[in-house]
Amino acid sequence: MEIYYIYINILERERGKKNIYVYINMDYKLRKLTSVDLLNLEKIYNYLELNPYCLRKSFENYRKNNNYHAKKIGALDQPEARGSTAGVVWKNGCFQISKLSKEHPILDDLLIDFMKVHNPEFNFNSVYITKNCQSKPHKDSGNPDSSIIVTVGKFEGGGLYVKENELTTTLFDIKKNSLEFDGRKHTHFTEEFTGTRYSLIFY
């Protein structure tokens, strides 16, 4: 299996700094995180660290809510992995505001503030947040369209492998950049990491 690592060099132009897309192909968009983006992500990280139990343990999600996704990504074998959805969820046959959003509206505001600055044209209704989850190769099933993923925390490694075809798998740095792609089409999984890593998936 051929592995490529994407290094992104953003040039400062005479008229100021700009977010610049790096197009890998029609399915991928990388956007460099600005200093403001990093500051907003740090606020999210600090809130999550101050509220360590706002995210459910992944095996509890599966047992109590029949969370198939937690099983699919291999989180049930990781006792320290946590994950919950902010925003809108499908439950009992209808769309509802998630328990996480009801109990932590400040977190909702922080997530919205981040995306308003980072990519105001991207529309989303939900954000799936994981902590210390080493996801196994999988495809998404609940996302209606492309999603944006970014990570935050104090960790090393933890990029995202995305399988483009049977021969090529690309490793994306999603700590310095956000990645927009269709997780329903492409198998993806987490690079090994050490430390505390949160992933935020906007969809």
PAZAPA-4460 file (N, C-alpha, C; in steps of 0.05 Angstrom, whole numbers, plus 32768, in hexadecimal, padded with zeros to 4 digits):
% residues 203
    n_x    n_y    n_z   ca_x   ca_y   ca_z    c_x    c_y    c_z   seq   type   mol
   8011   7FE8   8000   8000   8000   8000   8012   8019   8000     1      M     A
   800D   802A   7FED   801D   8042   7FEA   8012   8058   7FFC     2      E     A
   8023   8065   800C   801B   807A   801F   8027   8094   8017     3      I     A
   8017   80A9   8015   8022   80C4   8010   801B   80D5   8028     4      Y     A
   802D   80E6   8030   8027   80FA   8046   8026   8115   8039     5      Y     A
   8011   8123   803F   800C   813D   8033   8018   8153   8044     6      I     A
   802C   8161   803A   8037   8178   8047   802D   8191   803A     7      Y     A
   8022   81A3   8049   8016   81BB   803E   8027   81D3   8045     8      I     A
   8030   81E2   8031   803F   81FA   8035   802D   8211   802A     9      N     A
   8026   8223   803C   8015   823A   8035   8026   8253   8033    10      I     A
   8026   8260   801C   8036   8278   8018   8027   8290   8021    11      L     A
   8035   82A3   802D   8029   82BC   8035   802B   82CF   801C    12      E     A
   8014   82D8   8014   8013   82EA   7FFC   8015   8307   8005    13      R     A
   801C   8318   7FF2   8020   8334   7FF9   8007   8341   8004    14      E     A
   7FF0   8338   7FFC   7FD8   8345   8006   7FCD   8338   801F    15      R     A
   7FDD   8328   802C   7FD4   831C   8046   7FD1   82FE   8044    16      G     A
   7FCD   82F2   805B   7FCA   82D5   805C   7FAE   82CD   8053    17      K     A
   7FAD   82B7   8045   7F93   82AD   803C   7F92   828F   8041    18      K     A
   7F79   8284   8046   7F75   8268   8046   7F78   825E   8029    19      N     A
   7F87   8249   8025   7F8B   823F   800A   7F83   8222   8009    20      I     A
   7F72   821B   7FF7   7F6B   81FE   7FF3   7F82   81F0   7FE5    21      Y     A
   7F87   81D8   7FEE   7F99   81C6   7FDF   7F88   81B0   7FD5    22      V     A
   7F84   81AE   7FBB   7F72   819A   7FB0   7F82   8180   7FAA    23      Y     A
   7F7B   816B   7FB7   7F88   8151   7FB2   7F7A   8144   7F9A    24      I     A
   7F60   8144   7F9A   7F50   813D   7F83   7F34   8148   7F87    25      N     A
   7F21   813F   7F78   7F06   814B   7F7A   7EF9   8145   7F95    26      M     A
   7F03   8131   7FA4   7EF6   8129   7FBC   7F02   8135   7FD6    27      D     A
   7F19   8142   7FD3   7F27   814B   7FEB   7F2C   8169   7FEA    28      Y     A
   7F2A   8176   8001   7F32   8192   8004   7F40   8195   801E    29      K     A
   7F58   81A0   801E   7F67   81A6   8036   7F66   81C5   8039    30      L     A
   7F62   81CD   8052   7F63   81EA   8057   7F74   81EE   8070    31      R     A
   7F89   81FE   806D   7F9B   8203   8083   7F8D   8212   8099    32      K     A
   7F94   820A   80B2   7F89   8217   80C9   7F98   8231   80CF    33      L     A
   7F8A   8247   80D1   7F97   8260   80D7   7F9C   8263   80F5    34      T     A
   7FA9   8278   80FD   7FAE   827D   8119   7F94   8281   8129    35      S     A
   7F80   828D   811B   7F66   8290   8128   7F58   8275   812B    36      V     A
   7F59   8265   8116   7F4E   824A   8118   7F5A   823A   812F    37      D     A
   7F74   823B   8132   7F82   822D   8147   7F7A   8237   8162    38      L     A
   7F75   8251   8165   7F6C   825C   817E   7F50   8252   8185    39      L     A
   7F3F   8252   8171   7F23   8248   8175   7F23   822A   817C    40      N     A
   7F34   821B   816F   7F36   81FE   8176   7F41   81FA   8192    41      L     A
   7F53   820B   819A   7F5E   820A   81B5   7F48   820F   81CA    42      E     A
   7F35   8220   81C4   7F1E   8225   81D6   7F0D   820C   81D8    43      K     A
   7F09   81FE   81C1   7EFA   81E5   81C2   7F08   81D0   81D2    44      I     A
   7F22   81CE   81CE   7F32   81BB   81DD   7F31   81C0   81FB    45      Y     A
   7F34   81D9   8203   7F33   81E0   821F   7F18   81D9   822B    46      N     A
   7F03   81DF   821C   7EE8   81D8   8227   7EE5   81BA   822B    47      Y     A
   7EED   81AB   8217   7EEB   818E   8219   7EFB   8183   8230    48      L     A
   7F13   818E   8234   7F24   8185   824A   7F18   818C   8265    49      E     A
   7F0A   81A3   8266   7EFE   81AB   8280   7EE4   819C   8285    50      L     A
   7ED9   818F   8270   7EC1   817F   8273   7EC6   8163   8268    51      N     A
   7ED7   8154   8276   7EE0   813A   826A   7ECA   8125   8267    52      P     A
   7EB4   8128   8274   7E9F   8114   8272   7E88   811C   8260    53      Y     A
   7E8C   8132   8251   7E76   813A   823F   7E75   8128   8227    54      C     A
   7E8B   811A   8221   7E8B   8106   820B   7E88   80EB   8218    55      L     A
   7E76   80DB   820D   7E71   80C0   8218   7E88   80AD   8210    56      R     A
   7E8D   809A   8221   7EA0   8085   8219   7E93   8075   8202    57      K     A
   7EA3   806F   81EE   7E99   8063   81D5   7E8A   8049   81DA    58      S     A
   7E94   8039   81EC   7E86   801F   81F1   7E6B   8024   81FE    59      F     A
   7E68   803A   820E   7E4F   8041   821A   7E3B   804B   8204    60      E     A
   7E45   805A   81F1   7E35   8062   81DA   7E28   804A   81CC    61      N     A
   7E39   8036   81C8   7E2F   801E   81BA   7E1A   800F   81CB    62      Y     A
   7E21   800C   81E4   7E0F   7FFC   81F6   7DF4   800A   81FB    63      R     A
   7DF5   8024   81FF   7DDD   8032   8207   7DCD   803D   81EE    64      K     A
   7DDC   8044   81D9   7DCF   8051   81C2   7DD1   8041   81A9    65      N     A
   7DDB   8028   81AB   7DDF   8017   8194   7DEE   8027   817E    66      N     A
   7E04   8034   8186   7E13   8044   8174   7E25   8033   8162    67      N     A
   7E1A   802D   814A   7E28   801B   8138   7E43   8027   812F    68      Y     A
   7E44   8041   812C   7E5D   804E   8123   7E74   8049   8136    69      H     A
   7E6F   804A   8150   7E84   8044   8164   7E8F   8028   8160    70      A     A
   7E7E   8015   8159   7E87   7FFA   8155   7E97   7FF9   813B    71      K     A
   7E8D   8006   8126   7E99   8004   810C   7EB5   800F   810B    72      K     A
   7EBB   8025   811A   7ED5   8031   811A   7EE8   8024   812E    73      I     A
   7EDE   800F   813C   7EF0   8001   814F   7EF3   800D   816A    74      G     A
   7EE2   8021   8171   7EE5   802F   818A   7EDD   801E   81A2    75      A     A
   7ECE   8008   819E   7EC5   7FF8   81B4   7EDC   7FE9   81C1    76      L     A
   7EF2   7FE6   81B2   7F0A   7FD9   81BD   7F1D   7FED   81CA    77      D     A
   7F15   8006   81CC   7F26   801B   81D8   7F18   8027   81F0    78      Q     A
   7F1E   801D   8208   7F10   8026   8220   7F11   8044   8226    79      P     A
   7F26   8051   821C   7F29   806E   8221   7F1D   807F   820B    80      E     A
   7F14   8073   81F6   7F08   8082   81E0   7EEC   808D   81E8    81      A     A
   7EE8   80A6   81E1   7ECE   80B3   81E6   7EC4   80C0   81CC    82      R     A
   7EA9   80C3   81CB   7E9E   80D0   81B3   7E81   80D7   81B7    83      G     A
   7E79   80EF   81AE   7E5D   80F8   81AF   7E58   810C   8199    84      S     A
   7E3F   8110   8192   7E38   8122   817D   7E2B   813B   8187    85      T     A
   7E35   8152   817E   7E29   816C   8184   7E17   8173   816C    86      A     A
   7E02   8182   8172   7DF0   818B   815D   7DD8   8178   815A    87      G     A
   7DD1   8171   8141   7DB9   8162   813B   7DC0   8144   8139    88      V     A
   7DAF   8134   8145   7DB2   8117   8143   7D97   810A   813B    89      V     A
   7D98   80F3   8130   7D7F   80E3   8129   7D7A   80D0   8140    90      W     A
   7D63   80D3   814D   7D5D   80C2   8164   7D3F   80BE   8166    91      K     A
   7D37   80A6   816B   7D1A   809F   816E   7D0A   80A8   8156    92      N     A
   7D15   80A5   813F   7D06   80AB   8126   7D04   80C8   811E    93      G     A
   7D14   80D9   812A   7D12   80F6   8123   7D2C   8103   812A    94      C     A
   7D31   811B   811E   7D48   812B   8125   7D44   8139   813F    95      F     A
   7D59   8139   814F   7D58   8146   8169   7D73   8154   816F    96      Q     A
   7D72   8167   8182   7D8B   8172   818C   7D98   815E   819E    97      I     A
   7DB2   815A   819A   7DC0   8145   81A9   7DC2   814C   81C7    98      S     A
   7DC6   8137   81D7   7DC9   813B   81F4   7DE1   814C   81FA    99      K     A
   7DF7   8148   81EA   7E0F   8158   81EE   7E09   8176   81EA   100      L     A
   7DFA   817D   81D6   7DF3   8199   81D0   7DE1   81A5   81E6   101      S     A
   7DCF   8195   81EF   7DBC   819E   8204   7DCB   81A4   821E   102      K     A
   7DDF   8193   8224   7DED   8196   823D   7E05   81A9   823C   103      E     A
   7E0F   81AD   8223   7E27   81BE   821F   7E23   81D1   8208   104      H     A
   7E11   81E4   820B   7E0C   81F8   81F5   7E25   8209   81EF   105      P     A
   7E36   820D   8203   7E4E   821D   81FE   7E60   820F   81EA   106      I     A
   7E61   81F4   81EC   7E71   81E5   81D8   7E66   81E9   81BC   107      L     A
   7E4C   81E9   81B9   7E3F   81EE   819F   7E48   8209   8194   108      D     A
   7E48   821D   81A5   7E50   8238   819C   7E6D   8238   8193   109      D     A
   7E7E   822A   81A1   7E9B   8229   819A   7E9F   821B   817F   110      L     A
   7E90   8205   817B   7E92   81F7   8161   7E89   8208   814A   111      L     A
   7E72   8216   814E   7E67   8227   8139   7E7A   823E   8133   112      I     A
   7E85   824A   8148   7E98   8260   8145   7EB0   8258   8135   113      D     A
   7EBA   823F   813A   7ED1   8236   812B   7ECB   8234   810D   114      F     A
   7EB5   8227   8106   7EAF   8223   80EA   7EA7   823D   80DC   115      M     A
   7E9B   824F   80EA   7E93   8269   80DE   7EAC   8278   80D4   116      K     A
   7EC2   8275   80E2   7EDB   8283   80DB   7EEA   8272   80C7   117      V     A
   7EEC   8258   80CC   7EFD   8247   80BC   7EF2   8242   80A0   118      H     A
   7ED9   823C   809E   7ECD   8237   8084   7EAF   823E   8085   119      N     A
   7EA8   8258   8083   7E8D   8260   8087   7E79   8256   8072   120      P     A
   7E83   824C   805B   7E71   8241   8047   7E69   8224   804B   121      E     A
   7E76   8218   805F   7E70   81FB   8064   7E58   81F9   8077   122      F     A
   7E43   81EC   806E   7E2B   81E8   807E   7E2C   81CD   808D   123      N     A
   7E25   81CE   80A6   7E25   81B5   80B6   7E0F   81B7   80CB   124      F     A
   7E05   819F   80D3   7DF1   819D   80E8   7DFB   818F   8101   125      N     A
   7E11   8180   80FE   7E1B   816F   8114   7E3A   816F   8114   126      S     A
   7E45   816A   812C   7E61   8166   812F   7E66   814E   8141   127      V     A
   7E73   813A   8135   7E7A   8122   8144   7E96   8126   8151   128      Y     A
   7E97   8125   816B   7EB0   812A   817A   7EBA   8111   8186   129      I     A
   7ED3   810A   8181   7EDF   80F2   818D   7EF7   80FB   819D   130      T     A
   7EFD   80EB   81B2   7F15   80EF   81C2   7F25   80D5   81C2   131      K     A
   7F3E   80D7   81BB   7F51   80C0   81BC   7F46   80A7   81AF   132      N     A
   7F3A   80AB   8198   7F2F   8095   8189   7F41   808E   8171   133      C     A
   7F4A   8076   8170   7F5B   806C   815A   7F48   805D   8147   134      Q     A
   7F3C   806B   8134   7F28   805F   8123   7F35   804B   810F   135      S     A
   7F28   8035   810B   7F30   8021   80F8   7F26   8028   80DD   136      K     A
   7F30   801B   80C8   7F26   8021   80AD   7F08   801D   80AA   137      P     A
   7EFA   8032   80A0   7EDD   8031   809E   7ED4   8047   808A   138      H     A
   7EBB   8045   8082   7EAD   805A   8073   7E96   8064   8084   139      K     A
   7E90   807E   8081   7E7A   8089   8090   7E5F   8081   8083   140      D     A
   7E4B   8082   8093   7E30   807B   8089   7E1B   8090   8090   141      S     A
   7E1F   809F   80A5   7E0A   80B2   80AE   7E0D   80CE   80A2   142      G     A
   7E24   80D4   8096   7E28   80EF   808B   7E19   80F2   8071   143      N     A
   7E09   8108   806E   7DFA   810C   8056   7E0B   8115   803E   144      P     A
   7E23   8120   8044   7E34   812B   802F   7E51   812C   8039   145      D     A
   7E61   813C   802D   7E7D   813F   8036   7E7D   814A   8053   146      S     A
   7E93   8143   8061   7E97   814D   807C   7EB2   815A   807E   147      S     A
   7EB6   8169   8093   7ED0   8175   8099   7EDA   816A   80B3   148      I     A
   7EF3   8161   80B3   7EFF   8156   80CC   7F18   8166   80D3   149      I     A
   7F1B   816B   80EC   7F33   8178   80F6   7F38   816D   8112   150      V     A
   7F51   816F   811B   7F58   8165   8136   7F64   817B   8146   151      T     A
   7F63   8177   8161   7F6F   818A   8173   7F77   817A   818C   152      V     A
   7F8D   8184   8199   7F96   8177   81B1   7FB4   8178   81B3   153      G     A
   7FBE   8169   81C7   7FDA   8168   81CC   7FE3   814B   81C6   154      K     A
   7FEA   8146   81AD   7FF0   812B   81A4   8004   812C   818D   155      F     A
   8010   8115   8187   8022   8111   8171   8016   80FC   815F   156      E     A
   8018   80FF   8144   800C   80ED   8132   7FEF   80F4   812E   157      G     A
   7FDE   80E0   812B   7FC1   80E5   812A   7FB6   80F2   8111   158      G     A
   7FC5   80EE   80FB   7FBA   80F7   80E1   7FA3   80E5   80D8   159      G     A
   7F99   80EA   80C0   7F83   80DA   80B5   7F8C   80CD   809B   160      L     A
   7F8C   80B2   809A   7F90   80A4   8081   7F76   80A3   8072   161      Y     A
   7F77   80A9   8058   7F60   80A6   8047   7F68   8095   802E   162      V     A
   7F59   8080   802A   7F5E   806E   8014   7F51   8079   7FFA   163      K     A
   7F62   8080   7FE7   7F58   808B   7FCE   7F4F   8075   7FBB   164      E     A
   7F5F   805F   7FBA   7F59   8048   7FAA   7F67   8030   7FB6   165      N     A
   7F68   801A   7FA7   7F74   8002   7FB2   7F92   8004   7FB6   166      E     A
   7F9E   8017   7FA8   7FBB   8019   7FA8   7FC6   8031   7FB8   167      L     A
   7FB5   8045   7FBC   7FBF   805F   7FC8   7FAF   8066   7FE1   168      T     A
   7FBD   806B   7FF6   7FB2   8075   800F   7FC2   808E   8017   169      T     A
   7FB4   80A3   801D   7FC1   80BD   8023   7FBE   80C4   8041   170      T     A
   7FD3   80CD   804D   7FD3   80D6   8069   7FD0   80F4   8069   171      L     A
   7FBB   80FF   8075   7FB6   811B   8077   7FBC   8126   8093   172      F     A
   7FCA   813C   8094   7FCF   814A   80AD   7FB6   815B   80B4   173      D     A
   7FA6   8151   80C7   7F8D   815F   80CE   7F90   816E   80E9   174      I     A
   7FA9   8173   80F1   7FAE   8183   8108   7FB5   81A0   8100   175      K     A
   7FC1   81A2   80E8   7FC8   81BC   80DD   7FB5   81C5   80C7   176      K     A
   7FA5   81B2   80BE   7F91   81B8   80A9   7F77   81AA   80AF   177      N     A
   7F61   81B4   80A3   7F48   81A5   80A3   7F47   8196   8089   178      S     A
   7F39   817F   8089   7F35   816F   8071   7F17   816C   806C   179      L     A
   7F0F   8174   8054   7EF4   8170   804B   7EF4   8159   8037   180      E     A
   7EE4   8144   803C   7EE3   812E   802A   7EC9   811E   802F   181      F     A
   7EC3   810C   801E   7EAB   80FB   8020   7EB2   80E1   802D   182      D     A
   7EAD   80DE   8046   7EB5   80C6   8055   7EA3   80AE   804E   183      G     A
   7E8E   80B3   803F   7E7D   809C   8036   7E8A   808D   801F   184      R     A
   7E9B   809C   8010   7EA7   8090   7FF8   7EC2   8084   7FFD   185      K     A
   7ED0   808F   8010   7EEC   8088   8014   7EF1   807C   8030   186      H     A
   7EFD   8065   8031   7F05   8058   804A   7F1A   806A   8057   187      T     A
   7F18   806E   8071   7F2B   807F   8080   7F2F   8074   809C   188      H     A
   7F46   807B   80A7   7F4D   8071   80C2   7F63   8083   80CE   189      F     A
   7F67   8080   80E8   7F78   8092   80F7   7F95   8088   80F8   190      T     A
   7FA8   809A   80F4   7FC4   8094   80F8   7FC8   8091   8116   191      E     A
   7FDB   807F   811E   7FE1   807B   813A   7FEA   8096   8146   192      E     A
   7FE4   809A   8160   7FEB   80B3   816D   7FF1   80AE   818A   193      F     A
   7FFE   80C1   8197   8002   80C2   81B3   7FF9   80DD   81BE   194      T     A
   7FED   80DD   81D6   7FE4   80F5   81E2   7FC5   80F7   81E1   195      G     A
   7FBB   810F   81E6   7F9E   8114   81E7   7F95   8120   81CC   196      T     A
   7F84   8112   81BE   7F7C   811A   81A3   7F5D   811B   81A1   197      R     A
   7F53   8132   8199   7F37   8135   8193   7F33   8138   8175   198      Y     A
   7F20   812B   816A   7F19   812F   814E   7EFD   813C   814D   199      S     A
   7EF9   814E   813B   7EE0   815C   8136   7ED7   8157   811A   200      L     A
   7EC1   814A   8116   7EB6   8144   80FB   7E9D   8154   80F7   201      I     A
   7E9E   8168   80E6   7E87   8179   80E0   7E78   816E   80C8   202      F     A
   7E5E   816A   80CA   7E4F   815F   80B4   7E31   8168   80B5   203      Y     A
***
